[in-house]
Amino acid sequence: MSENQTHMIASWVARTKADDIPDNVFAWARHCVLDWIAVTIAGANDPDVNKLVDLALSSGFGTARVIGHGTGFESGWSVAINGMAGHVLDYDDVNERMVGHPTAAILPAILTAAQEEGSPARDLLAALVVGHQVASALGALMGPGHYAAGFHATATLGAIAAACGVGHLLRLDTDQQAHAIGFATAQAAGLKAMFGTSAKPFQVGRAAQAGYLAARIAASGMTARTDALEAENGFISTHAQKNAVDLEIAPDPDFAITRTLFKFHAACYLTHATMDALAGLRRRHNLSADDVRAIRLQVHPGILGSCNIPDPQTALETKFSLRHTAAMAVAGTDTAGLASYSDDMAAHPGLIDLRNRVTVEPQDWPQDRMMIGIAEIDTADGQTLTAQGDSGRPLRDINNQWRRLSDKALTLVSPVTGKEKARALIDAVASFDTTSALMEACP
């Protein structure tokens, strides 16, 4: 294993220029921006987000915009609120190598810094690409042990990736960026035990805030350890059960952002493979709940600690329940609709009856099968129907992806702004050339 991981990342971030990034990669970055803004607007008035806004009001107003509230706060508060709002619905994008949600932790930090710097779109998007690359590299470096040990990788690795994204935007040199990584590791925190509670999205907002502050502090001249990742008692030795790989930060053959997985069900991403498999069986065989005697889900054991709440009682808990989301898929519930995840739906007698027929069976599968789920349905007439879902493959048709993300954005934003303004926002993301132009299009 290499011994200078911190320097390798800092050096790559510092020397990578916007001109090194291909146009198709910038296109993927715009997709990430559209998806994040849409889920942030939809989540901006979540009761827990509003509580954080109320706390921020005690510090007074500022110039850093909070999306969905039409006002600004002091930068640190703005980053934290936007970060929490972007993850509160758990509808934001995913990176398989990170085992987390990169944009939710990185973009809020970059966006606030870009507002302060008056950055053009190209700089903002390049910083997002860089942040994604770091998040993916760190996920591979830490290995599955980090997530398996109970750490919420979006919050832990996301804080470091956010510091690198902001550092790139601020054009920190290698030494400054190494210090920024040090400050980020000193703040990185997040536990899977908080899944299904309001602490989960708060951890992501806090990660974005930690990354933003880490880069700003390093730019001011404050110093941290510049070997924070690999040092004795550093981030790797304390946060990874096993680290058996060398760091690979340079994109080969492509940038990590082009492997982004977008969510089209409004639940934990690790439930999507089984939902897709079950929904396919329901459609192909025209099944109703009465046709189903038993459902078996075969999944990777590594996902059980994230999304296996057996009998969810709240809206949040339903998003992290393999059994409940399986019941929704079989019942034909709109799994993309936010209203489908509510306290009332958690207590829905029909869904409870269906989920009581669901058994989750962990399989001894290798790590590369974490995004795969196999569903079996025993029918009332004695058949056994089987299907496999794979949620780990990005869409390759980028134009189709933009259309799907635009439809998702229209569905999420229209109830807040109306359809005309929602369509205008989608157009603005497609063409904005300055950060200020993007923010003007946001409510």
ZAMARGU-4260 file (C-alpha; in steps of 0.2 Angstrom, whole numbers, plus 5000, padded with zeros to 4 digits):
<rodrens>
0) 5000/5000/5000 | 5006/5017/4996 | 5012/5028/5011 | 5008/5045/5004 | 4989/5045/5001
5) 4986/5062/5007 | 4999/5070/4996 | 4993/5060/4981 | 4976/5067/4983 | 4981/5084/4987
10) 4993/5085/4972 | 4980/5078/4960 | 4967/5091/4966 | 4979/5105/4964 | 4986/5101/4947
15) 4969/5096/4939 | 4962/5110/4928 | 4945/5112/4920 | 4953/5110/4903 | 4958/5092/4908
20) 4940/5087/4910 | 4931/5082/4894 | 4914/5090/4888 | 4904/5074/4892 | 4910/5074/4910
25) 4904/5092/4912 | 4888/5086/4905 | 4887/5073/4919 | 4891/5086/4932 | 4876/5096/4925
30) 4865/5081/4928 | 4871/5080/4946 | 4867/5098/4948 | 4849/5097/4941 | 4846/5081/4952
35) 4852/5089/4968 | 4844/5106/4966 | 4827/5097/4963 | 4828/5086/4978 | 4834/5100/4988
40) 4820/5111/4983 | 4808/5097/4987 | 4816/5094/5004 | 4819/5113/5009 | 4803/5114/5019
45) 4804/5098/5028 | 4800/5100/5046 | 4818/5096/5052 | 4826/5107/5039 | 4815/5121/5045
50) 4821/5118/5063 | 4839/5121/5057 | 4833/5136/5047 | 4826/5143/5064 | 4842/5140/5073
55) 4852/5149/5059 | 4840/5164/5061 | 4848/5167/5078 | 4864/5171/5069 | 4856/5184/5057
60) 4855/5184/5038 | 4869/5183/5026 | 4873/5182/5008 | 4875/5164/5005 | 4858/5158/4998
65) 4848/5144/5005 | 4839/5135/4991 | 4820/5135/4993 | 4819/5149/5006 | 4823/5164/4995
70) 4835/5171/5008 | 4853/5169/5013 | 4863/5166/5029 | 4881/5166/5036 | 4890/5154/5025
75) 4893/5139/5037 | 4874/5139/5041 | 4869/5140/5023 | 4880/5125/5018 | 4873/5115/5032
80) 4855/5119/5028 | 4857/5115/5009 | 4867/5099/5013 | 4853/5093/5025 | 4839/5098/5013
85) 4847/5089/4999 | 4848/5073/5008 | 4832/5073/5019 | 4822/5064/5006 | 4835/5052/5003
90) 4832/5054/4984 | 4849/5060/4979 | 4863/5052/4968 | 4874/5038/4973 | 4892/5032/4970
95) 4895/5013/4972 | 4913/5014/4976 | 4910/5027/4989 | 4895/5018/4996 | 4887/5034/4998
100) 4879/5050/4991 | 4893/5061/4984 | 4884/5076/4977 | 4874/5079/4993 | 4890/5082/5003
105) 4900/5091/4990 | 4889/5102/4980 | 4882/5113/4995 | 4900/5117/5000 | 4905/5121/4982
110) 4890/5131/4979 | 4892/5143/4993 | 4910/5145/4989 | 4906/5148/4971 | 4894/5162/4976
115) 4907/5170/4987 | 4920/5169/4973 | 4908/5174/4959 | 4913/5158/4950 | 4909/5154/4932
120) 4899/5138/4929 | 4914/5129/4922 | 4924/5132/4939 | 4909/5126/4949 | 4906/5110/4938
125) 4925/5106/4938 | 4926/5107/4957 | 4911/5095/4958 | 4920/5083/4946 | 4935/5084/4957
130) 4925/5081/4973 | 4917/5066/4965 | 4934/5059/4960 | 4940/5060/4978 | 4925/5052/4985
135) 4926/5037/4974 | 4945/5035/4977 | 4942/5036/4995 | 4929/5023/4995 | 4940/5011/4986
140) 4954/5015/4997 | 4945/5012/5013 | 4937/4996/5006 | 4921/4989/5013 | 4927/4988/5031
145) 4923/5007/5033 | 4905/5005/5029 | 4903/4988/5038 | 4911/4995/5054 | 4896/5007/5055
150) 4902/5023/5047 | 4890/5033/5036 | 4902/5036/5022 | 4892/5050/5014 | 4896/5060/5030
155) 4914/5054/5033 | 4921/5053/5016 | 4910/5067/5010 | 4918/5079/5021 | 4935/5076/5014
160) 4928/5076/4996 | 4919/5092/4999 | 4936/5100/5006 | 4944/5095/4990 | 4930/5102/4979
165) 4931/5118/4988 | 4950/5118/4988 | 4950/5116/4969 | 4938/5130/4967 | 4949/5141/4978
170) 4964/5135/4968 | 4973/5129/4984 | 4991/5123/4980 | 4996/5105/4985 | 5002/5110/5003
175) 4986/5120/5006 | 4975/5106/5000 | 4984/5093/5011 | 4981/5104/5026 | 4962/5105/5020
180) 4961/5086/5020 | 4969/5086/5037 | 4956/5098/5044 | 4942/5088/5035 | 4947/5072/5043
185) 4948/5080/5060 | 4929/5084/5058 | 4923/5069/5048 | 4909/5060/5057 | 4893/5050/5054
190) 4885/5034/5060 | 4874/5021/5051 | 4865/5019/5067 | 4857/5036/5063 | 4848/5029/5047
195) 4829/5032/5048 | 4831/5047/5059 | 4833/5066/5056 | 4852/5064/5061 | 4856/5055/5045
200) 4853/5070/5033 | 4860/5082/5047 | 4876/5072/5046 | 4877/5075/5027 | 4874/5094/5030
205) 4887/5094/5043 | 4899/5085/5031 | 4897/5098/5018 | 4900/5112/5031 | 4915/5103/5038
210) 4923/5102/5020 | 4919/5120/5017 | 4927/5126/5033 | 4942/5114/5030 | 4946/5122/5014
215) 4943/5140/5020 | 4954/5137/5036 | 4968/5130/5025 | 4967/5145/5014 | 4969/5156/5029
220) 4986/5148/5033 | 4981/5137/5048 | 4989/5120/5048 | 4984/5102/5051 | 4994/5086/5048
225) 4998/5084/5030 | 4998/5065/5031 | 4981/5064/5040 | 4975/5049/5030 | 4989/5037/5032
230) 4997/5044/5048 | 4998/5032/5064 | 4981/5035/5072 | 4975/5044/5056 | 4959/5042/5046
235) 4963/5026/5038 | 4969/5016/5053 | 4955/5022/5064 | 4941/5021/5051 | 4944/5006/5041
240) 4944/4988/5047 | 4955/4983/5032 | 4964/4992/5019 | 4972/4981/5006 | 4972/4992/4991
245) 4983/5006/4984 | 4975/5023/4981 | 4970/5027/4963 | 4965/5045/4961 | 4968/5049/4943
250) 4953/5044/4932 | 4957/5029/4922 | 4949/5027/4910 | 4935/5039/4915 | 4930/5051/4928
255) 4920/5044/4943 | 4906/5056/4940 | 4901/5047/4925 | 4897/5032/4936 | 4884/5041/4946
260) 4869/5032/4950 | 4853/5042/4950 | 4838/5037/4961 | 4821/5035/4953 | 4813/5027/4968
265) 4812/5039/4984 | 4820/5026/4996 | 4837/5020/5001 | 4846/5015/4985 | 4850/4998/4992
270) 4832/4994/4991 | 4831/4998/4973 | 4837/4982/4965 | 4824/4971/4974 | 4810/4984/4970
275) 4815/4984/4952 | 4814/4965/4951 | 4797/4964/4960 | 4789/4978/4950 | 4795/4968/4934
280) 4787/4952/4940 | 4771/4961/4945 | 4769/4969/4928 | 4774/4954/4918 | 4763/4942/4927
285) 4749/4954/4931 | 4750/4950/4949 | 4739/4957/4963 | 4742/4956/4982 | 4730/4941/4983
290) 4741/4932/4970 | 4756/4932/4982 | 4758/4919/4995 | 4776/4923/5000 | 4791/4934/4994
295) 4809/4930/4997 | 4823/4943/4994 | 4841/4937/4992 | 4853/4952/4995 | 4871/4955/5000
300) 4873/4954/5019 | 4882/4971/5018 | 4866/4981/5015 | 4857/4974/5030 | 4863/4987/5042
305) 4857/5001/5031 | 4840/4996/5025 | 4833/4981/5034 | 4821/4989/5047 | 4808/4975/5048
310) 4793/4984/5054 | 4794/5003/5050 | 4783/5014/5060 | 4787/5031/5052 | 4789/5038/5035
315) 4808/5039/5037 | 4809/5021/5042 | 4799/5015/5027 | 4813/5021/5016 | 4825/5010/5025
320) 4815/4994/5025 | 4818/4980/5012 | 4802/4972/5018 | 4791/4988/5016 | 4798/4994/5000
325) 4795/4976/4993 | 4777/4977/4998 | 4776/4993/4989 | 4783/4987/4973 | 4771/4972/4973
330) 4756/4982/4978 | 4760/4994/4963 | 4762/5009/4975 | 4771/5024/4966 | 4788/5021/4973
335) 4795/5037/4965 | 4781/5048/4974 | 4786/5057/4990 | 4768/5055/4996 | 4770/5036/4996
340) 4782/5037/5011 | 4772/5043/5025 | 4767/5038/5043 | 4750/5033/5036 | 4758/5022/5023
345) 4769/5014/5036 | 4753/5009/5045 | 4743/5004/5029 | 4735/4988/5033 | 4737/4981/5015
350) 4756/4985/5015 | 4758/4978/5032 | 4750/4962/5027 | 4761/4961/5012 | 4777/4965/5021
355) 4773/4951/5033 | 4775/4939/5019 | 4792/4945/5015 | 4808/4936/5021 | 4825/4944/5018
360) 4839/4931/5015 | 4857/4937/5015 | 4868/4928/5003 | 4887/4925/5004 | 4890/4935/4989
365) 4906/4945/4985 | 4907/4964/4987 | 4903/4967/4969 | 4886/4960/4970 | 4880/4973/4984
370) 4869/4982/4971 | 4861/4966/4965 | 4845/4959/4972 | 4835/4943/4968 | 4817/4942/4971
375) 4806/4926/4972 | 4787/4926/4973 | 4777/4910/4978 | 4760/4913/4970 | 4744/4907/4977
380) 4742/4894/4962 | 4759/4886/4966 | 4771/4894/4955 | 4788/4902/4960 | 4792/4917/4950
385) 4810/4924/4950 | 4819/4940/4944 | 4835/4949/4947 | 4838/4968/4949 | 4854/4977/4947
390) 4855/4995/4952 | 4873/4996/4950 | 4874/5001/4932 | 4874/5019/4926 | 4863/5024/4912
395) 4874/5025/4896 | 4861/5035/4885 | 4865/5052/4892 | 4851/5061/4883 | 4839/5049/4890
400) 4846/5051/4907 | 4843/5070/4906 | 4825/5067/4900 | 4822/5056/4915 | 4830/5068/4927
405) 4820/5082/4920 | 4804/5073/4923 | 4810/5069/4940 | 4814/5087/4943 | 4797/5093/4936
410) 4788/5081/4948 | 4798/5087/4963 | 4799/5106/4959 | 4782/5110/4952 | 4772/5108/4968
415) 4784/5121/4975 | 4786/5134/4961 | 4773/5129/4948 | 4777/5120/4932 | 4782/5135/4922
420) 4796/5140/4934 | 4801/5122/4936 | 4803/5121/4918 | 4813/5137/4918 | 4824/5130/4932
425) 4828/5114/4921 | 4832/5125/4906 | 4844/5136/4918 | 4853/5121/4924 | 4856/5115/4906
430) 4864/5132/4901 | 4869/5142/4916 | 4886/5150/4913 | 4889/5159/4930 | 4885/5153/4948
435) 4874/5169/4950 | 4863/5164/4935 | 4860/5147/4943 | 4855/5154/4959 | 4844/5167/4951
440) 4834/5152/4944 | 4832/5144/4961 | 4818/5148/4973
</rodrens>
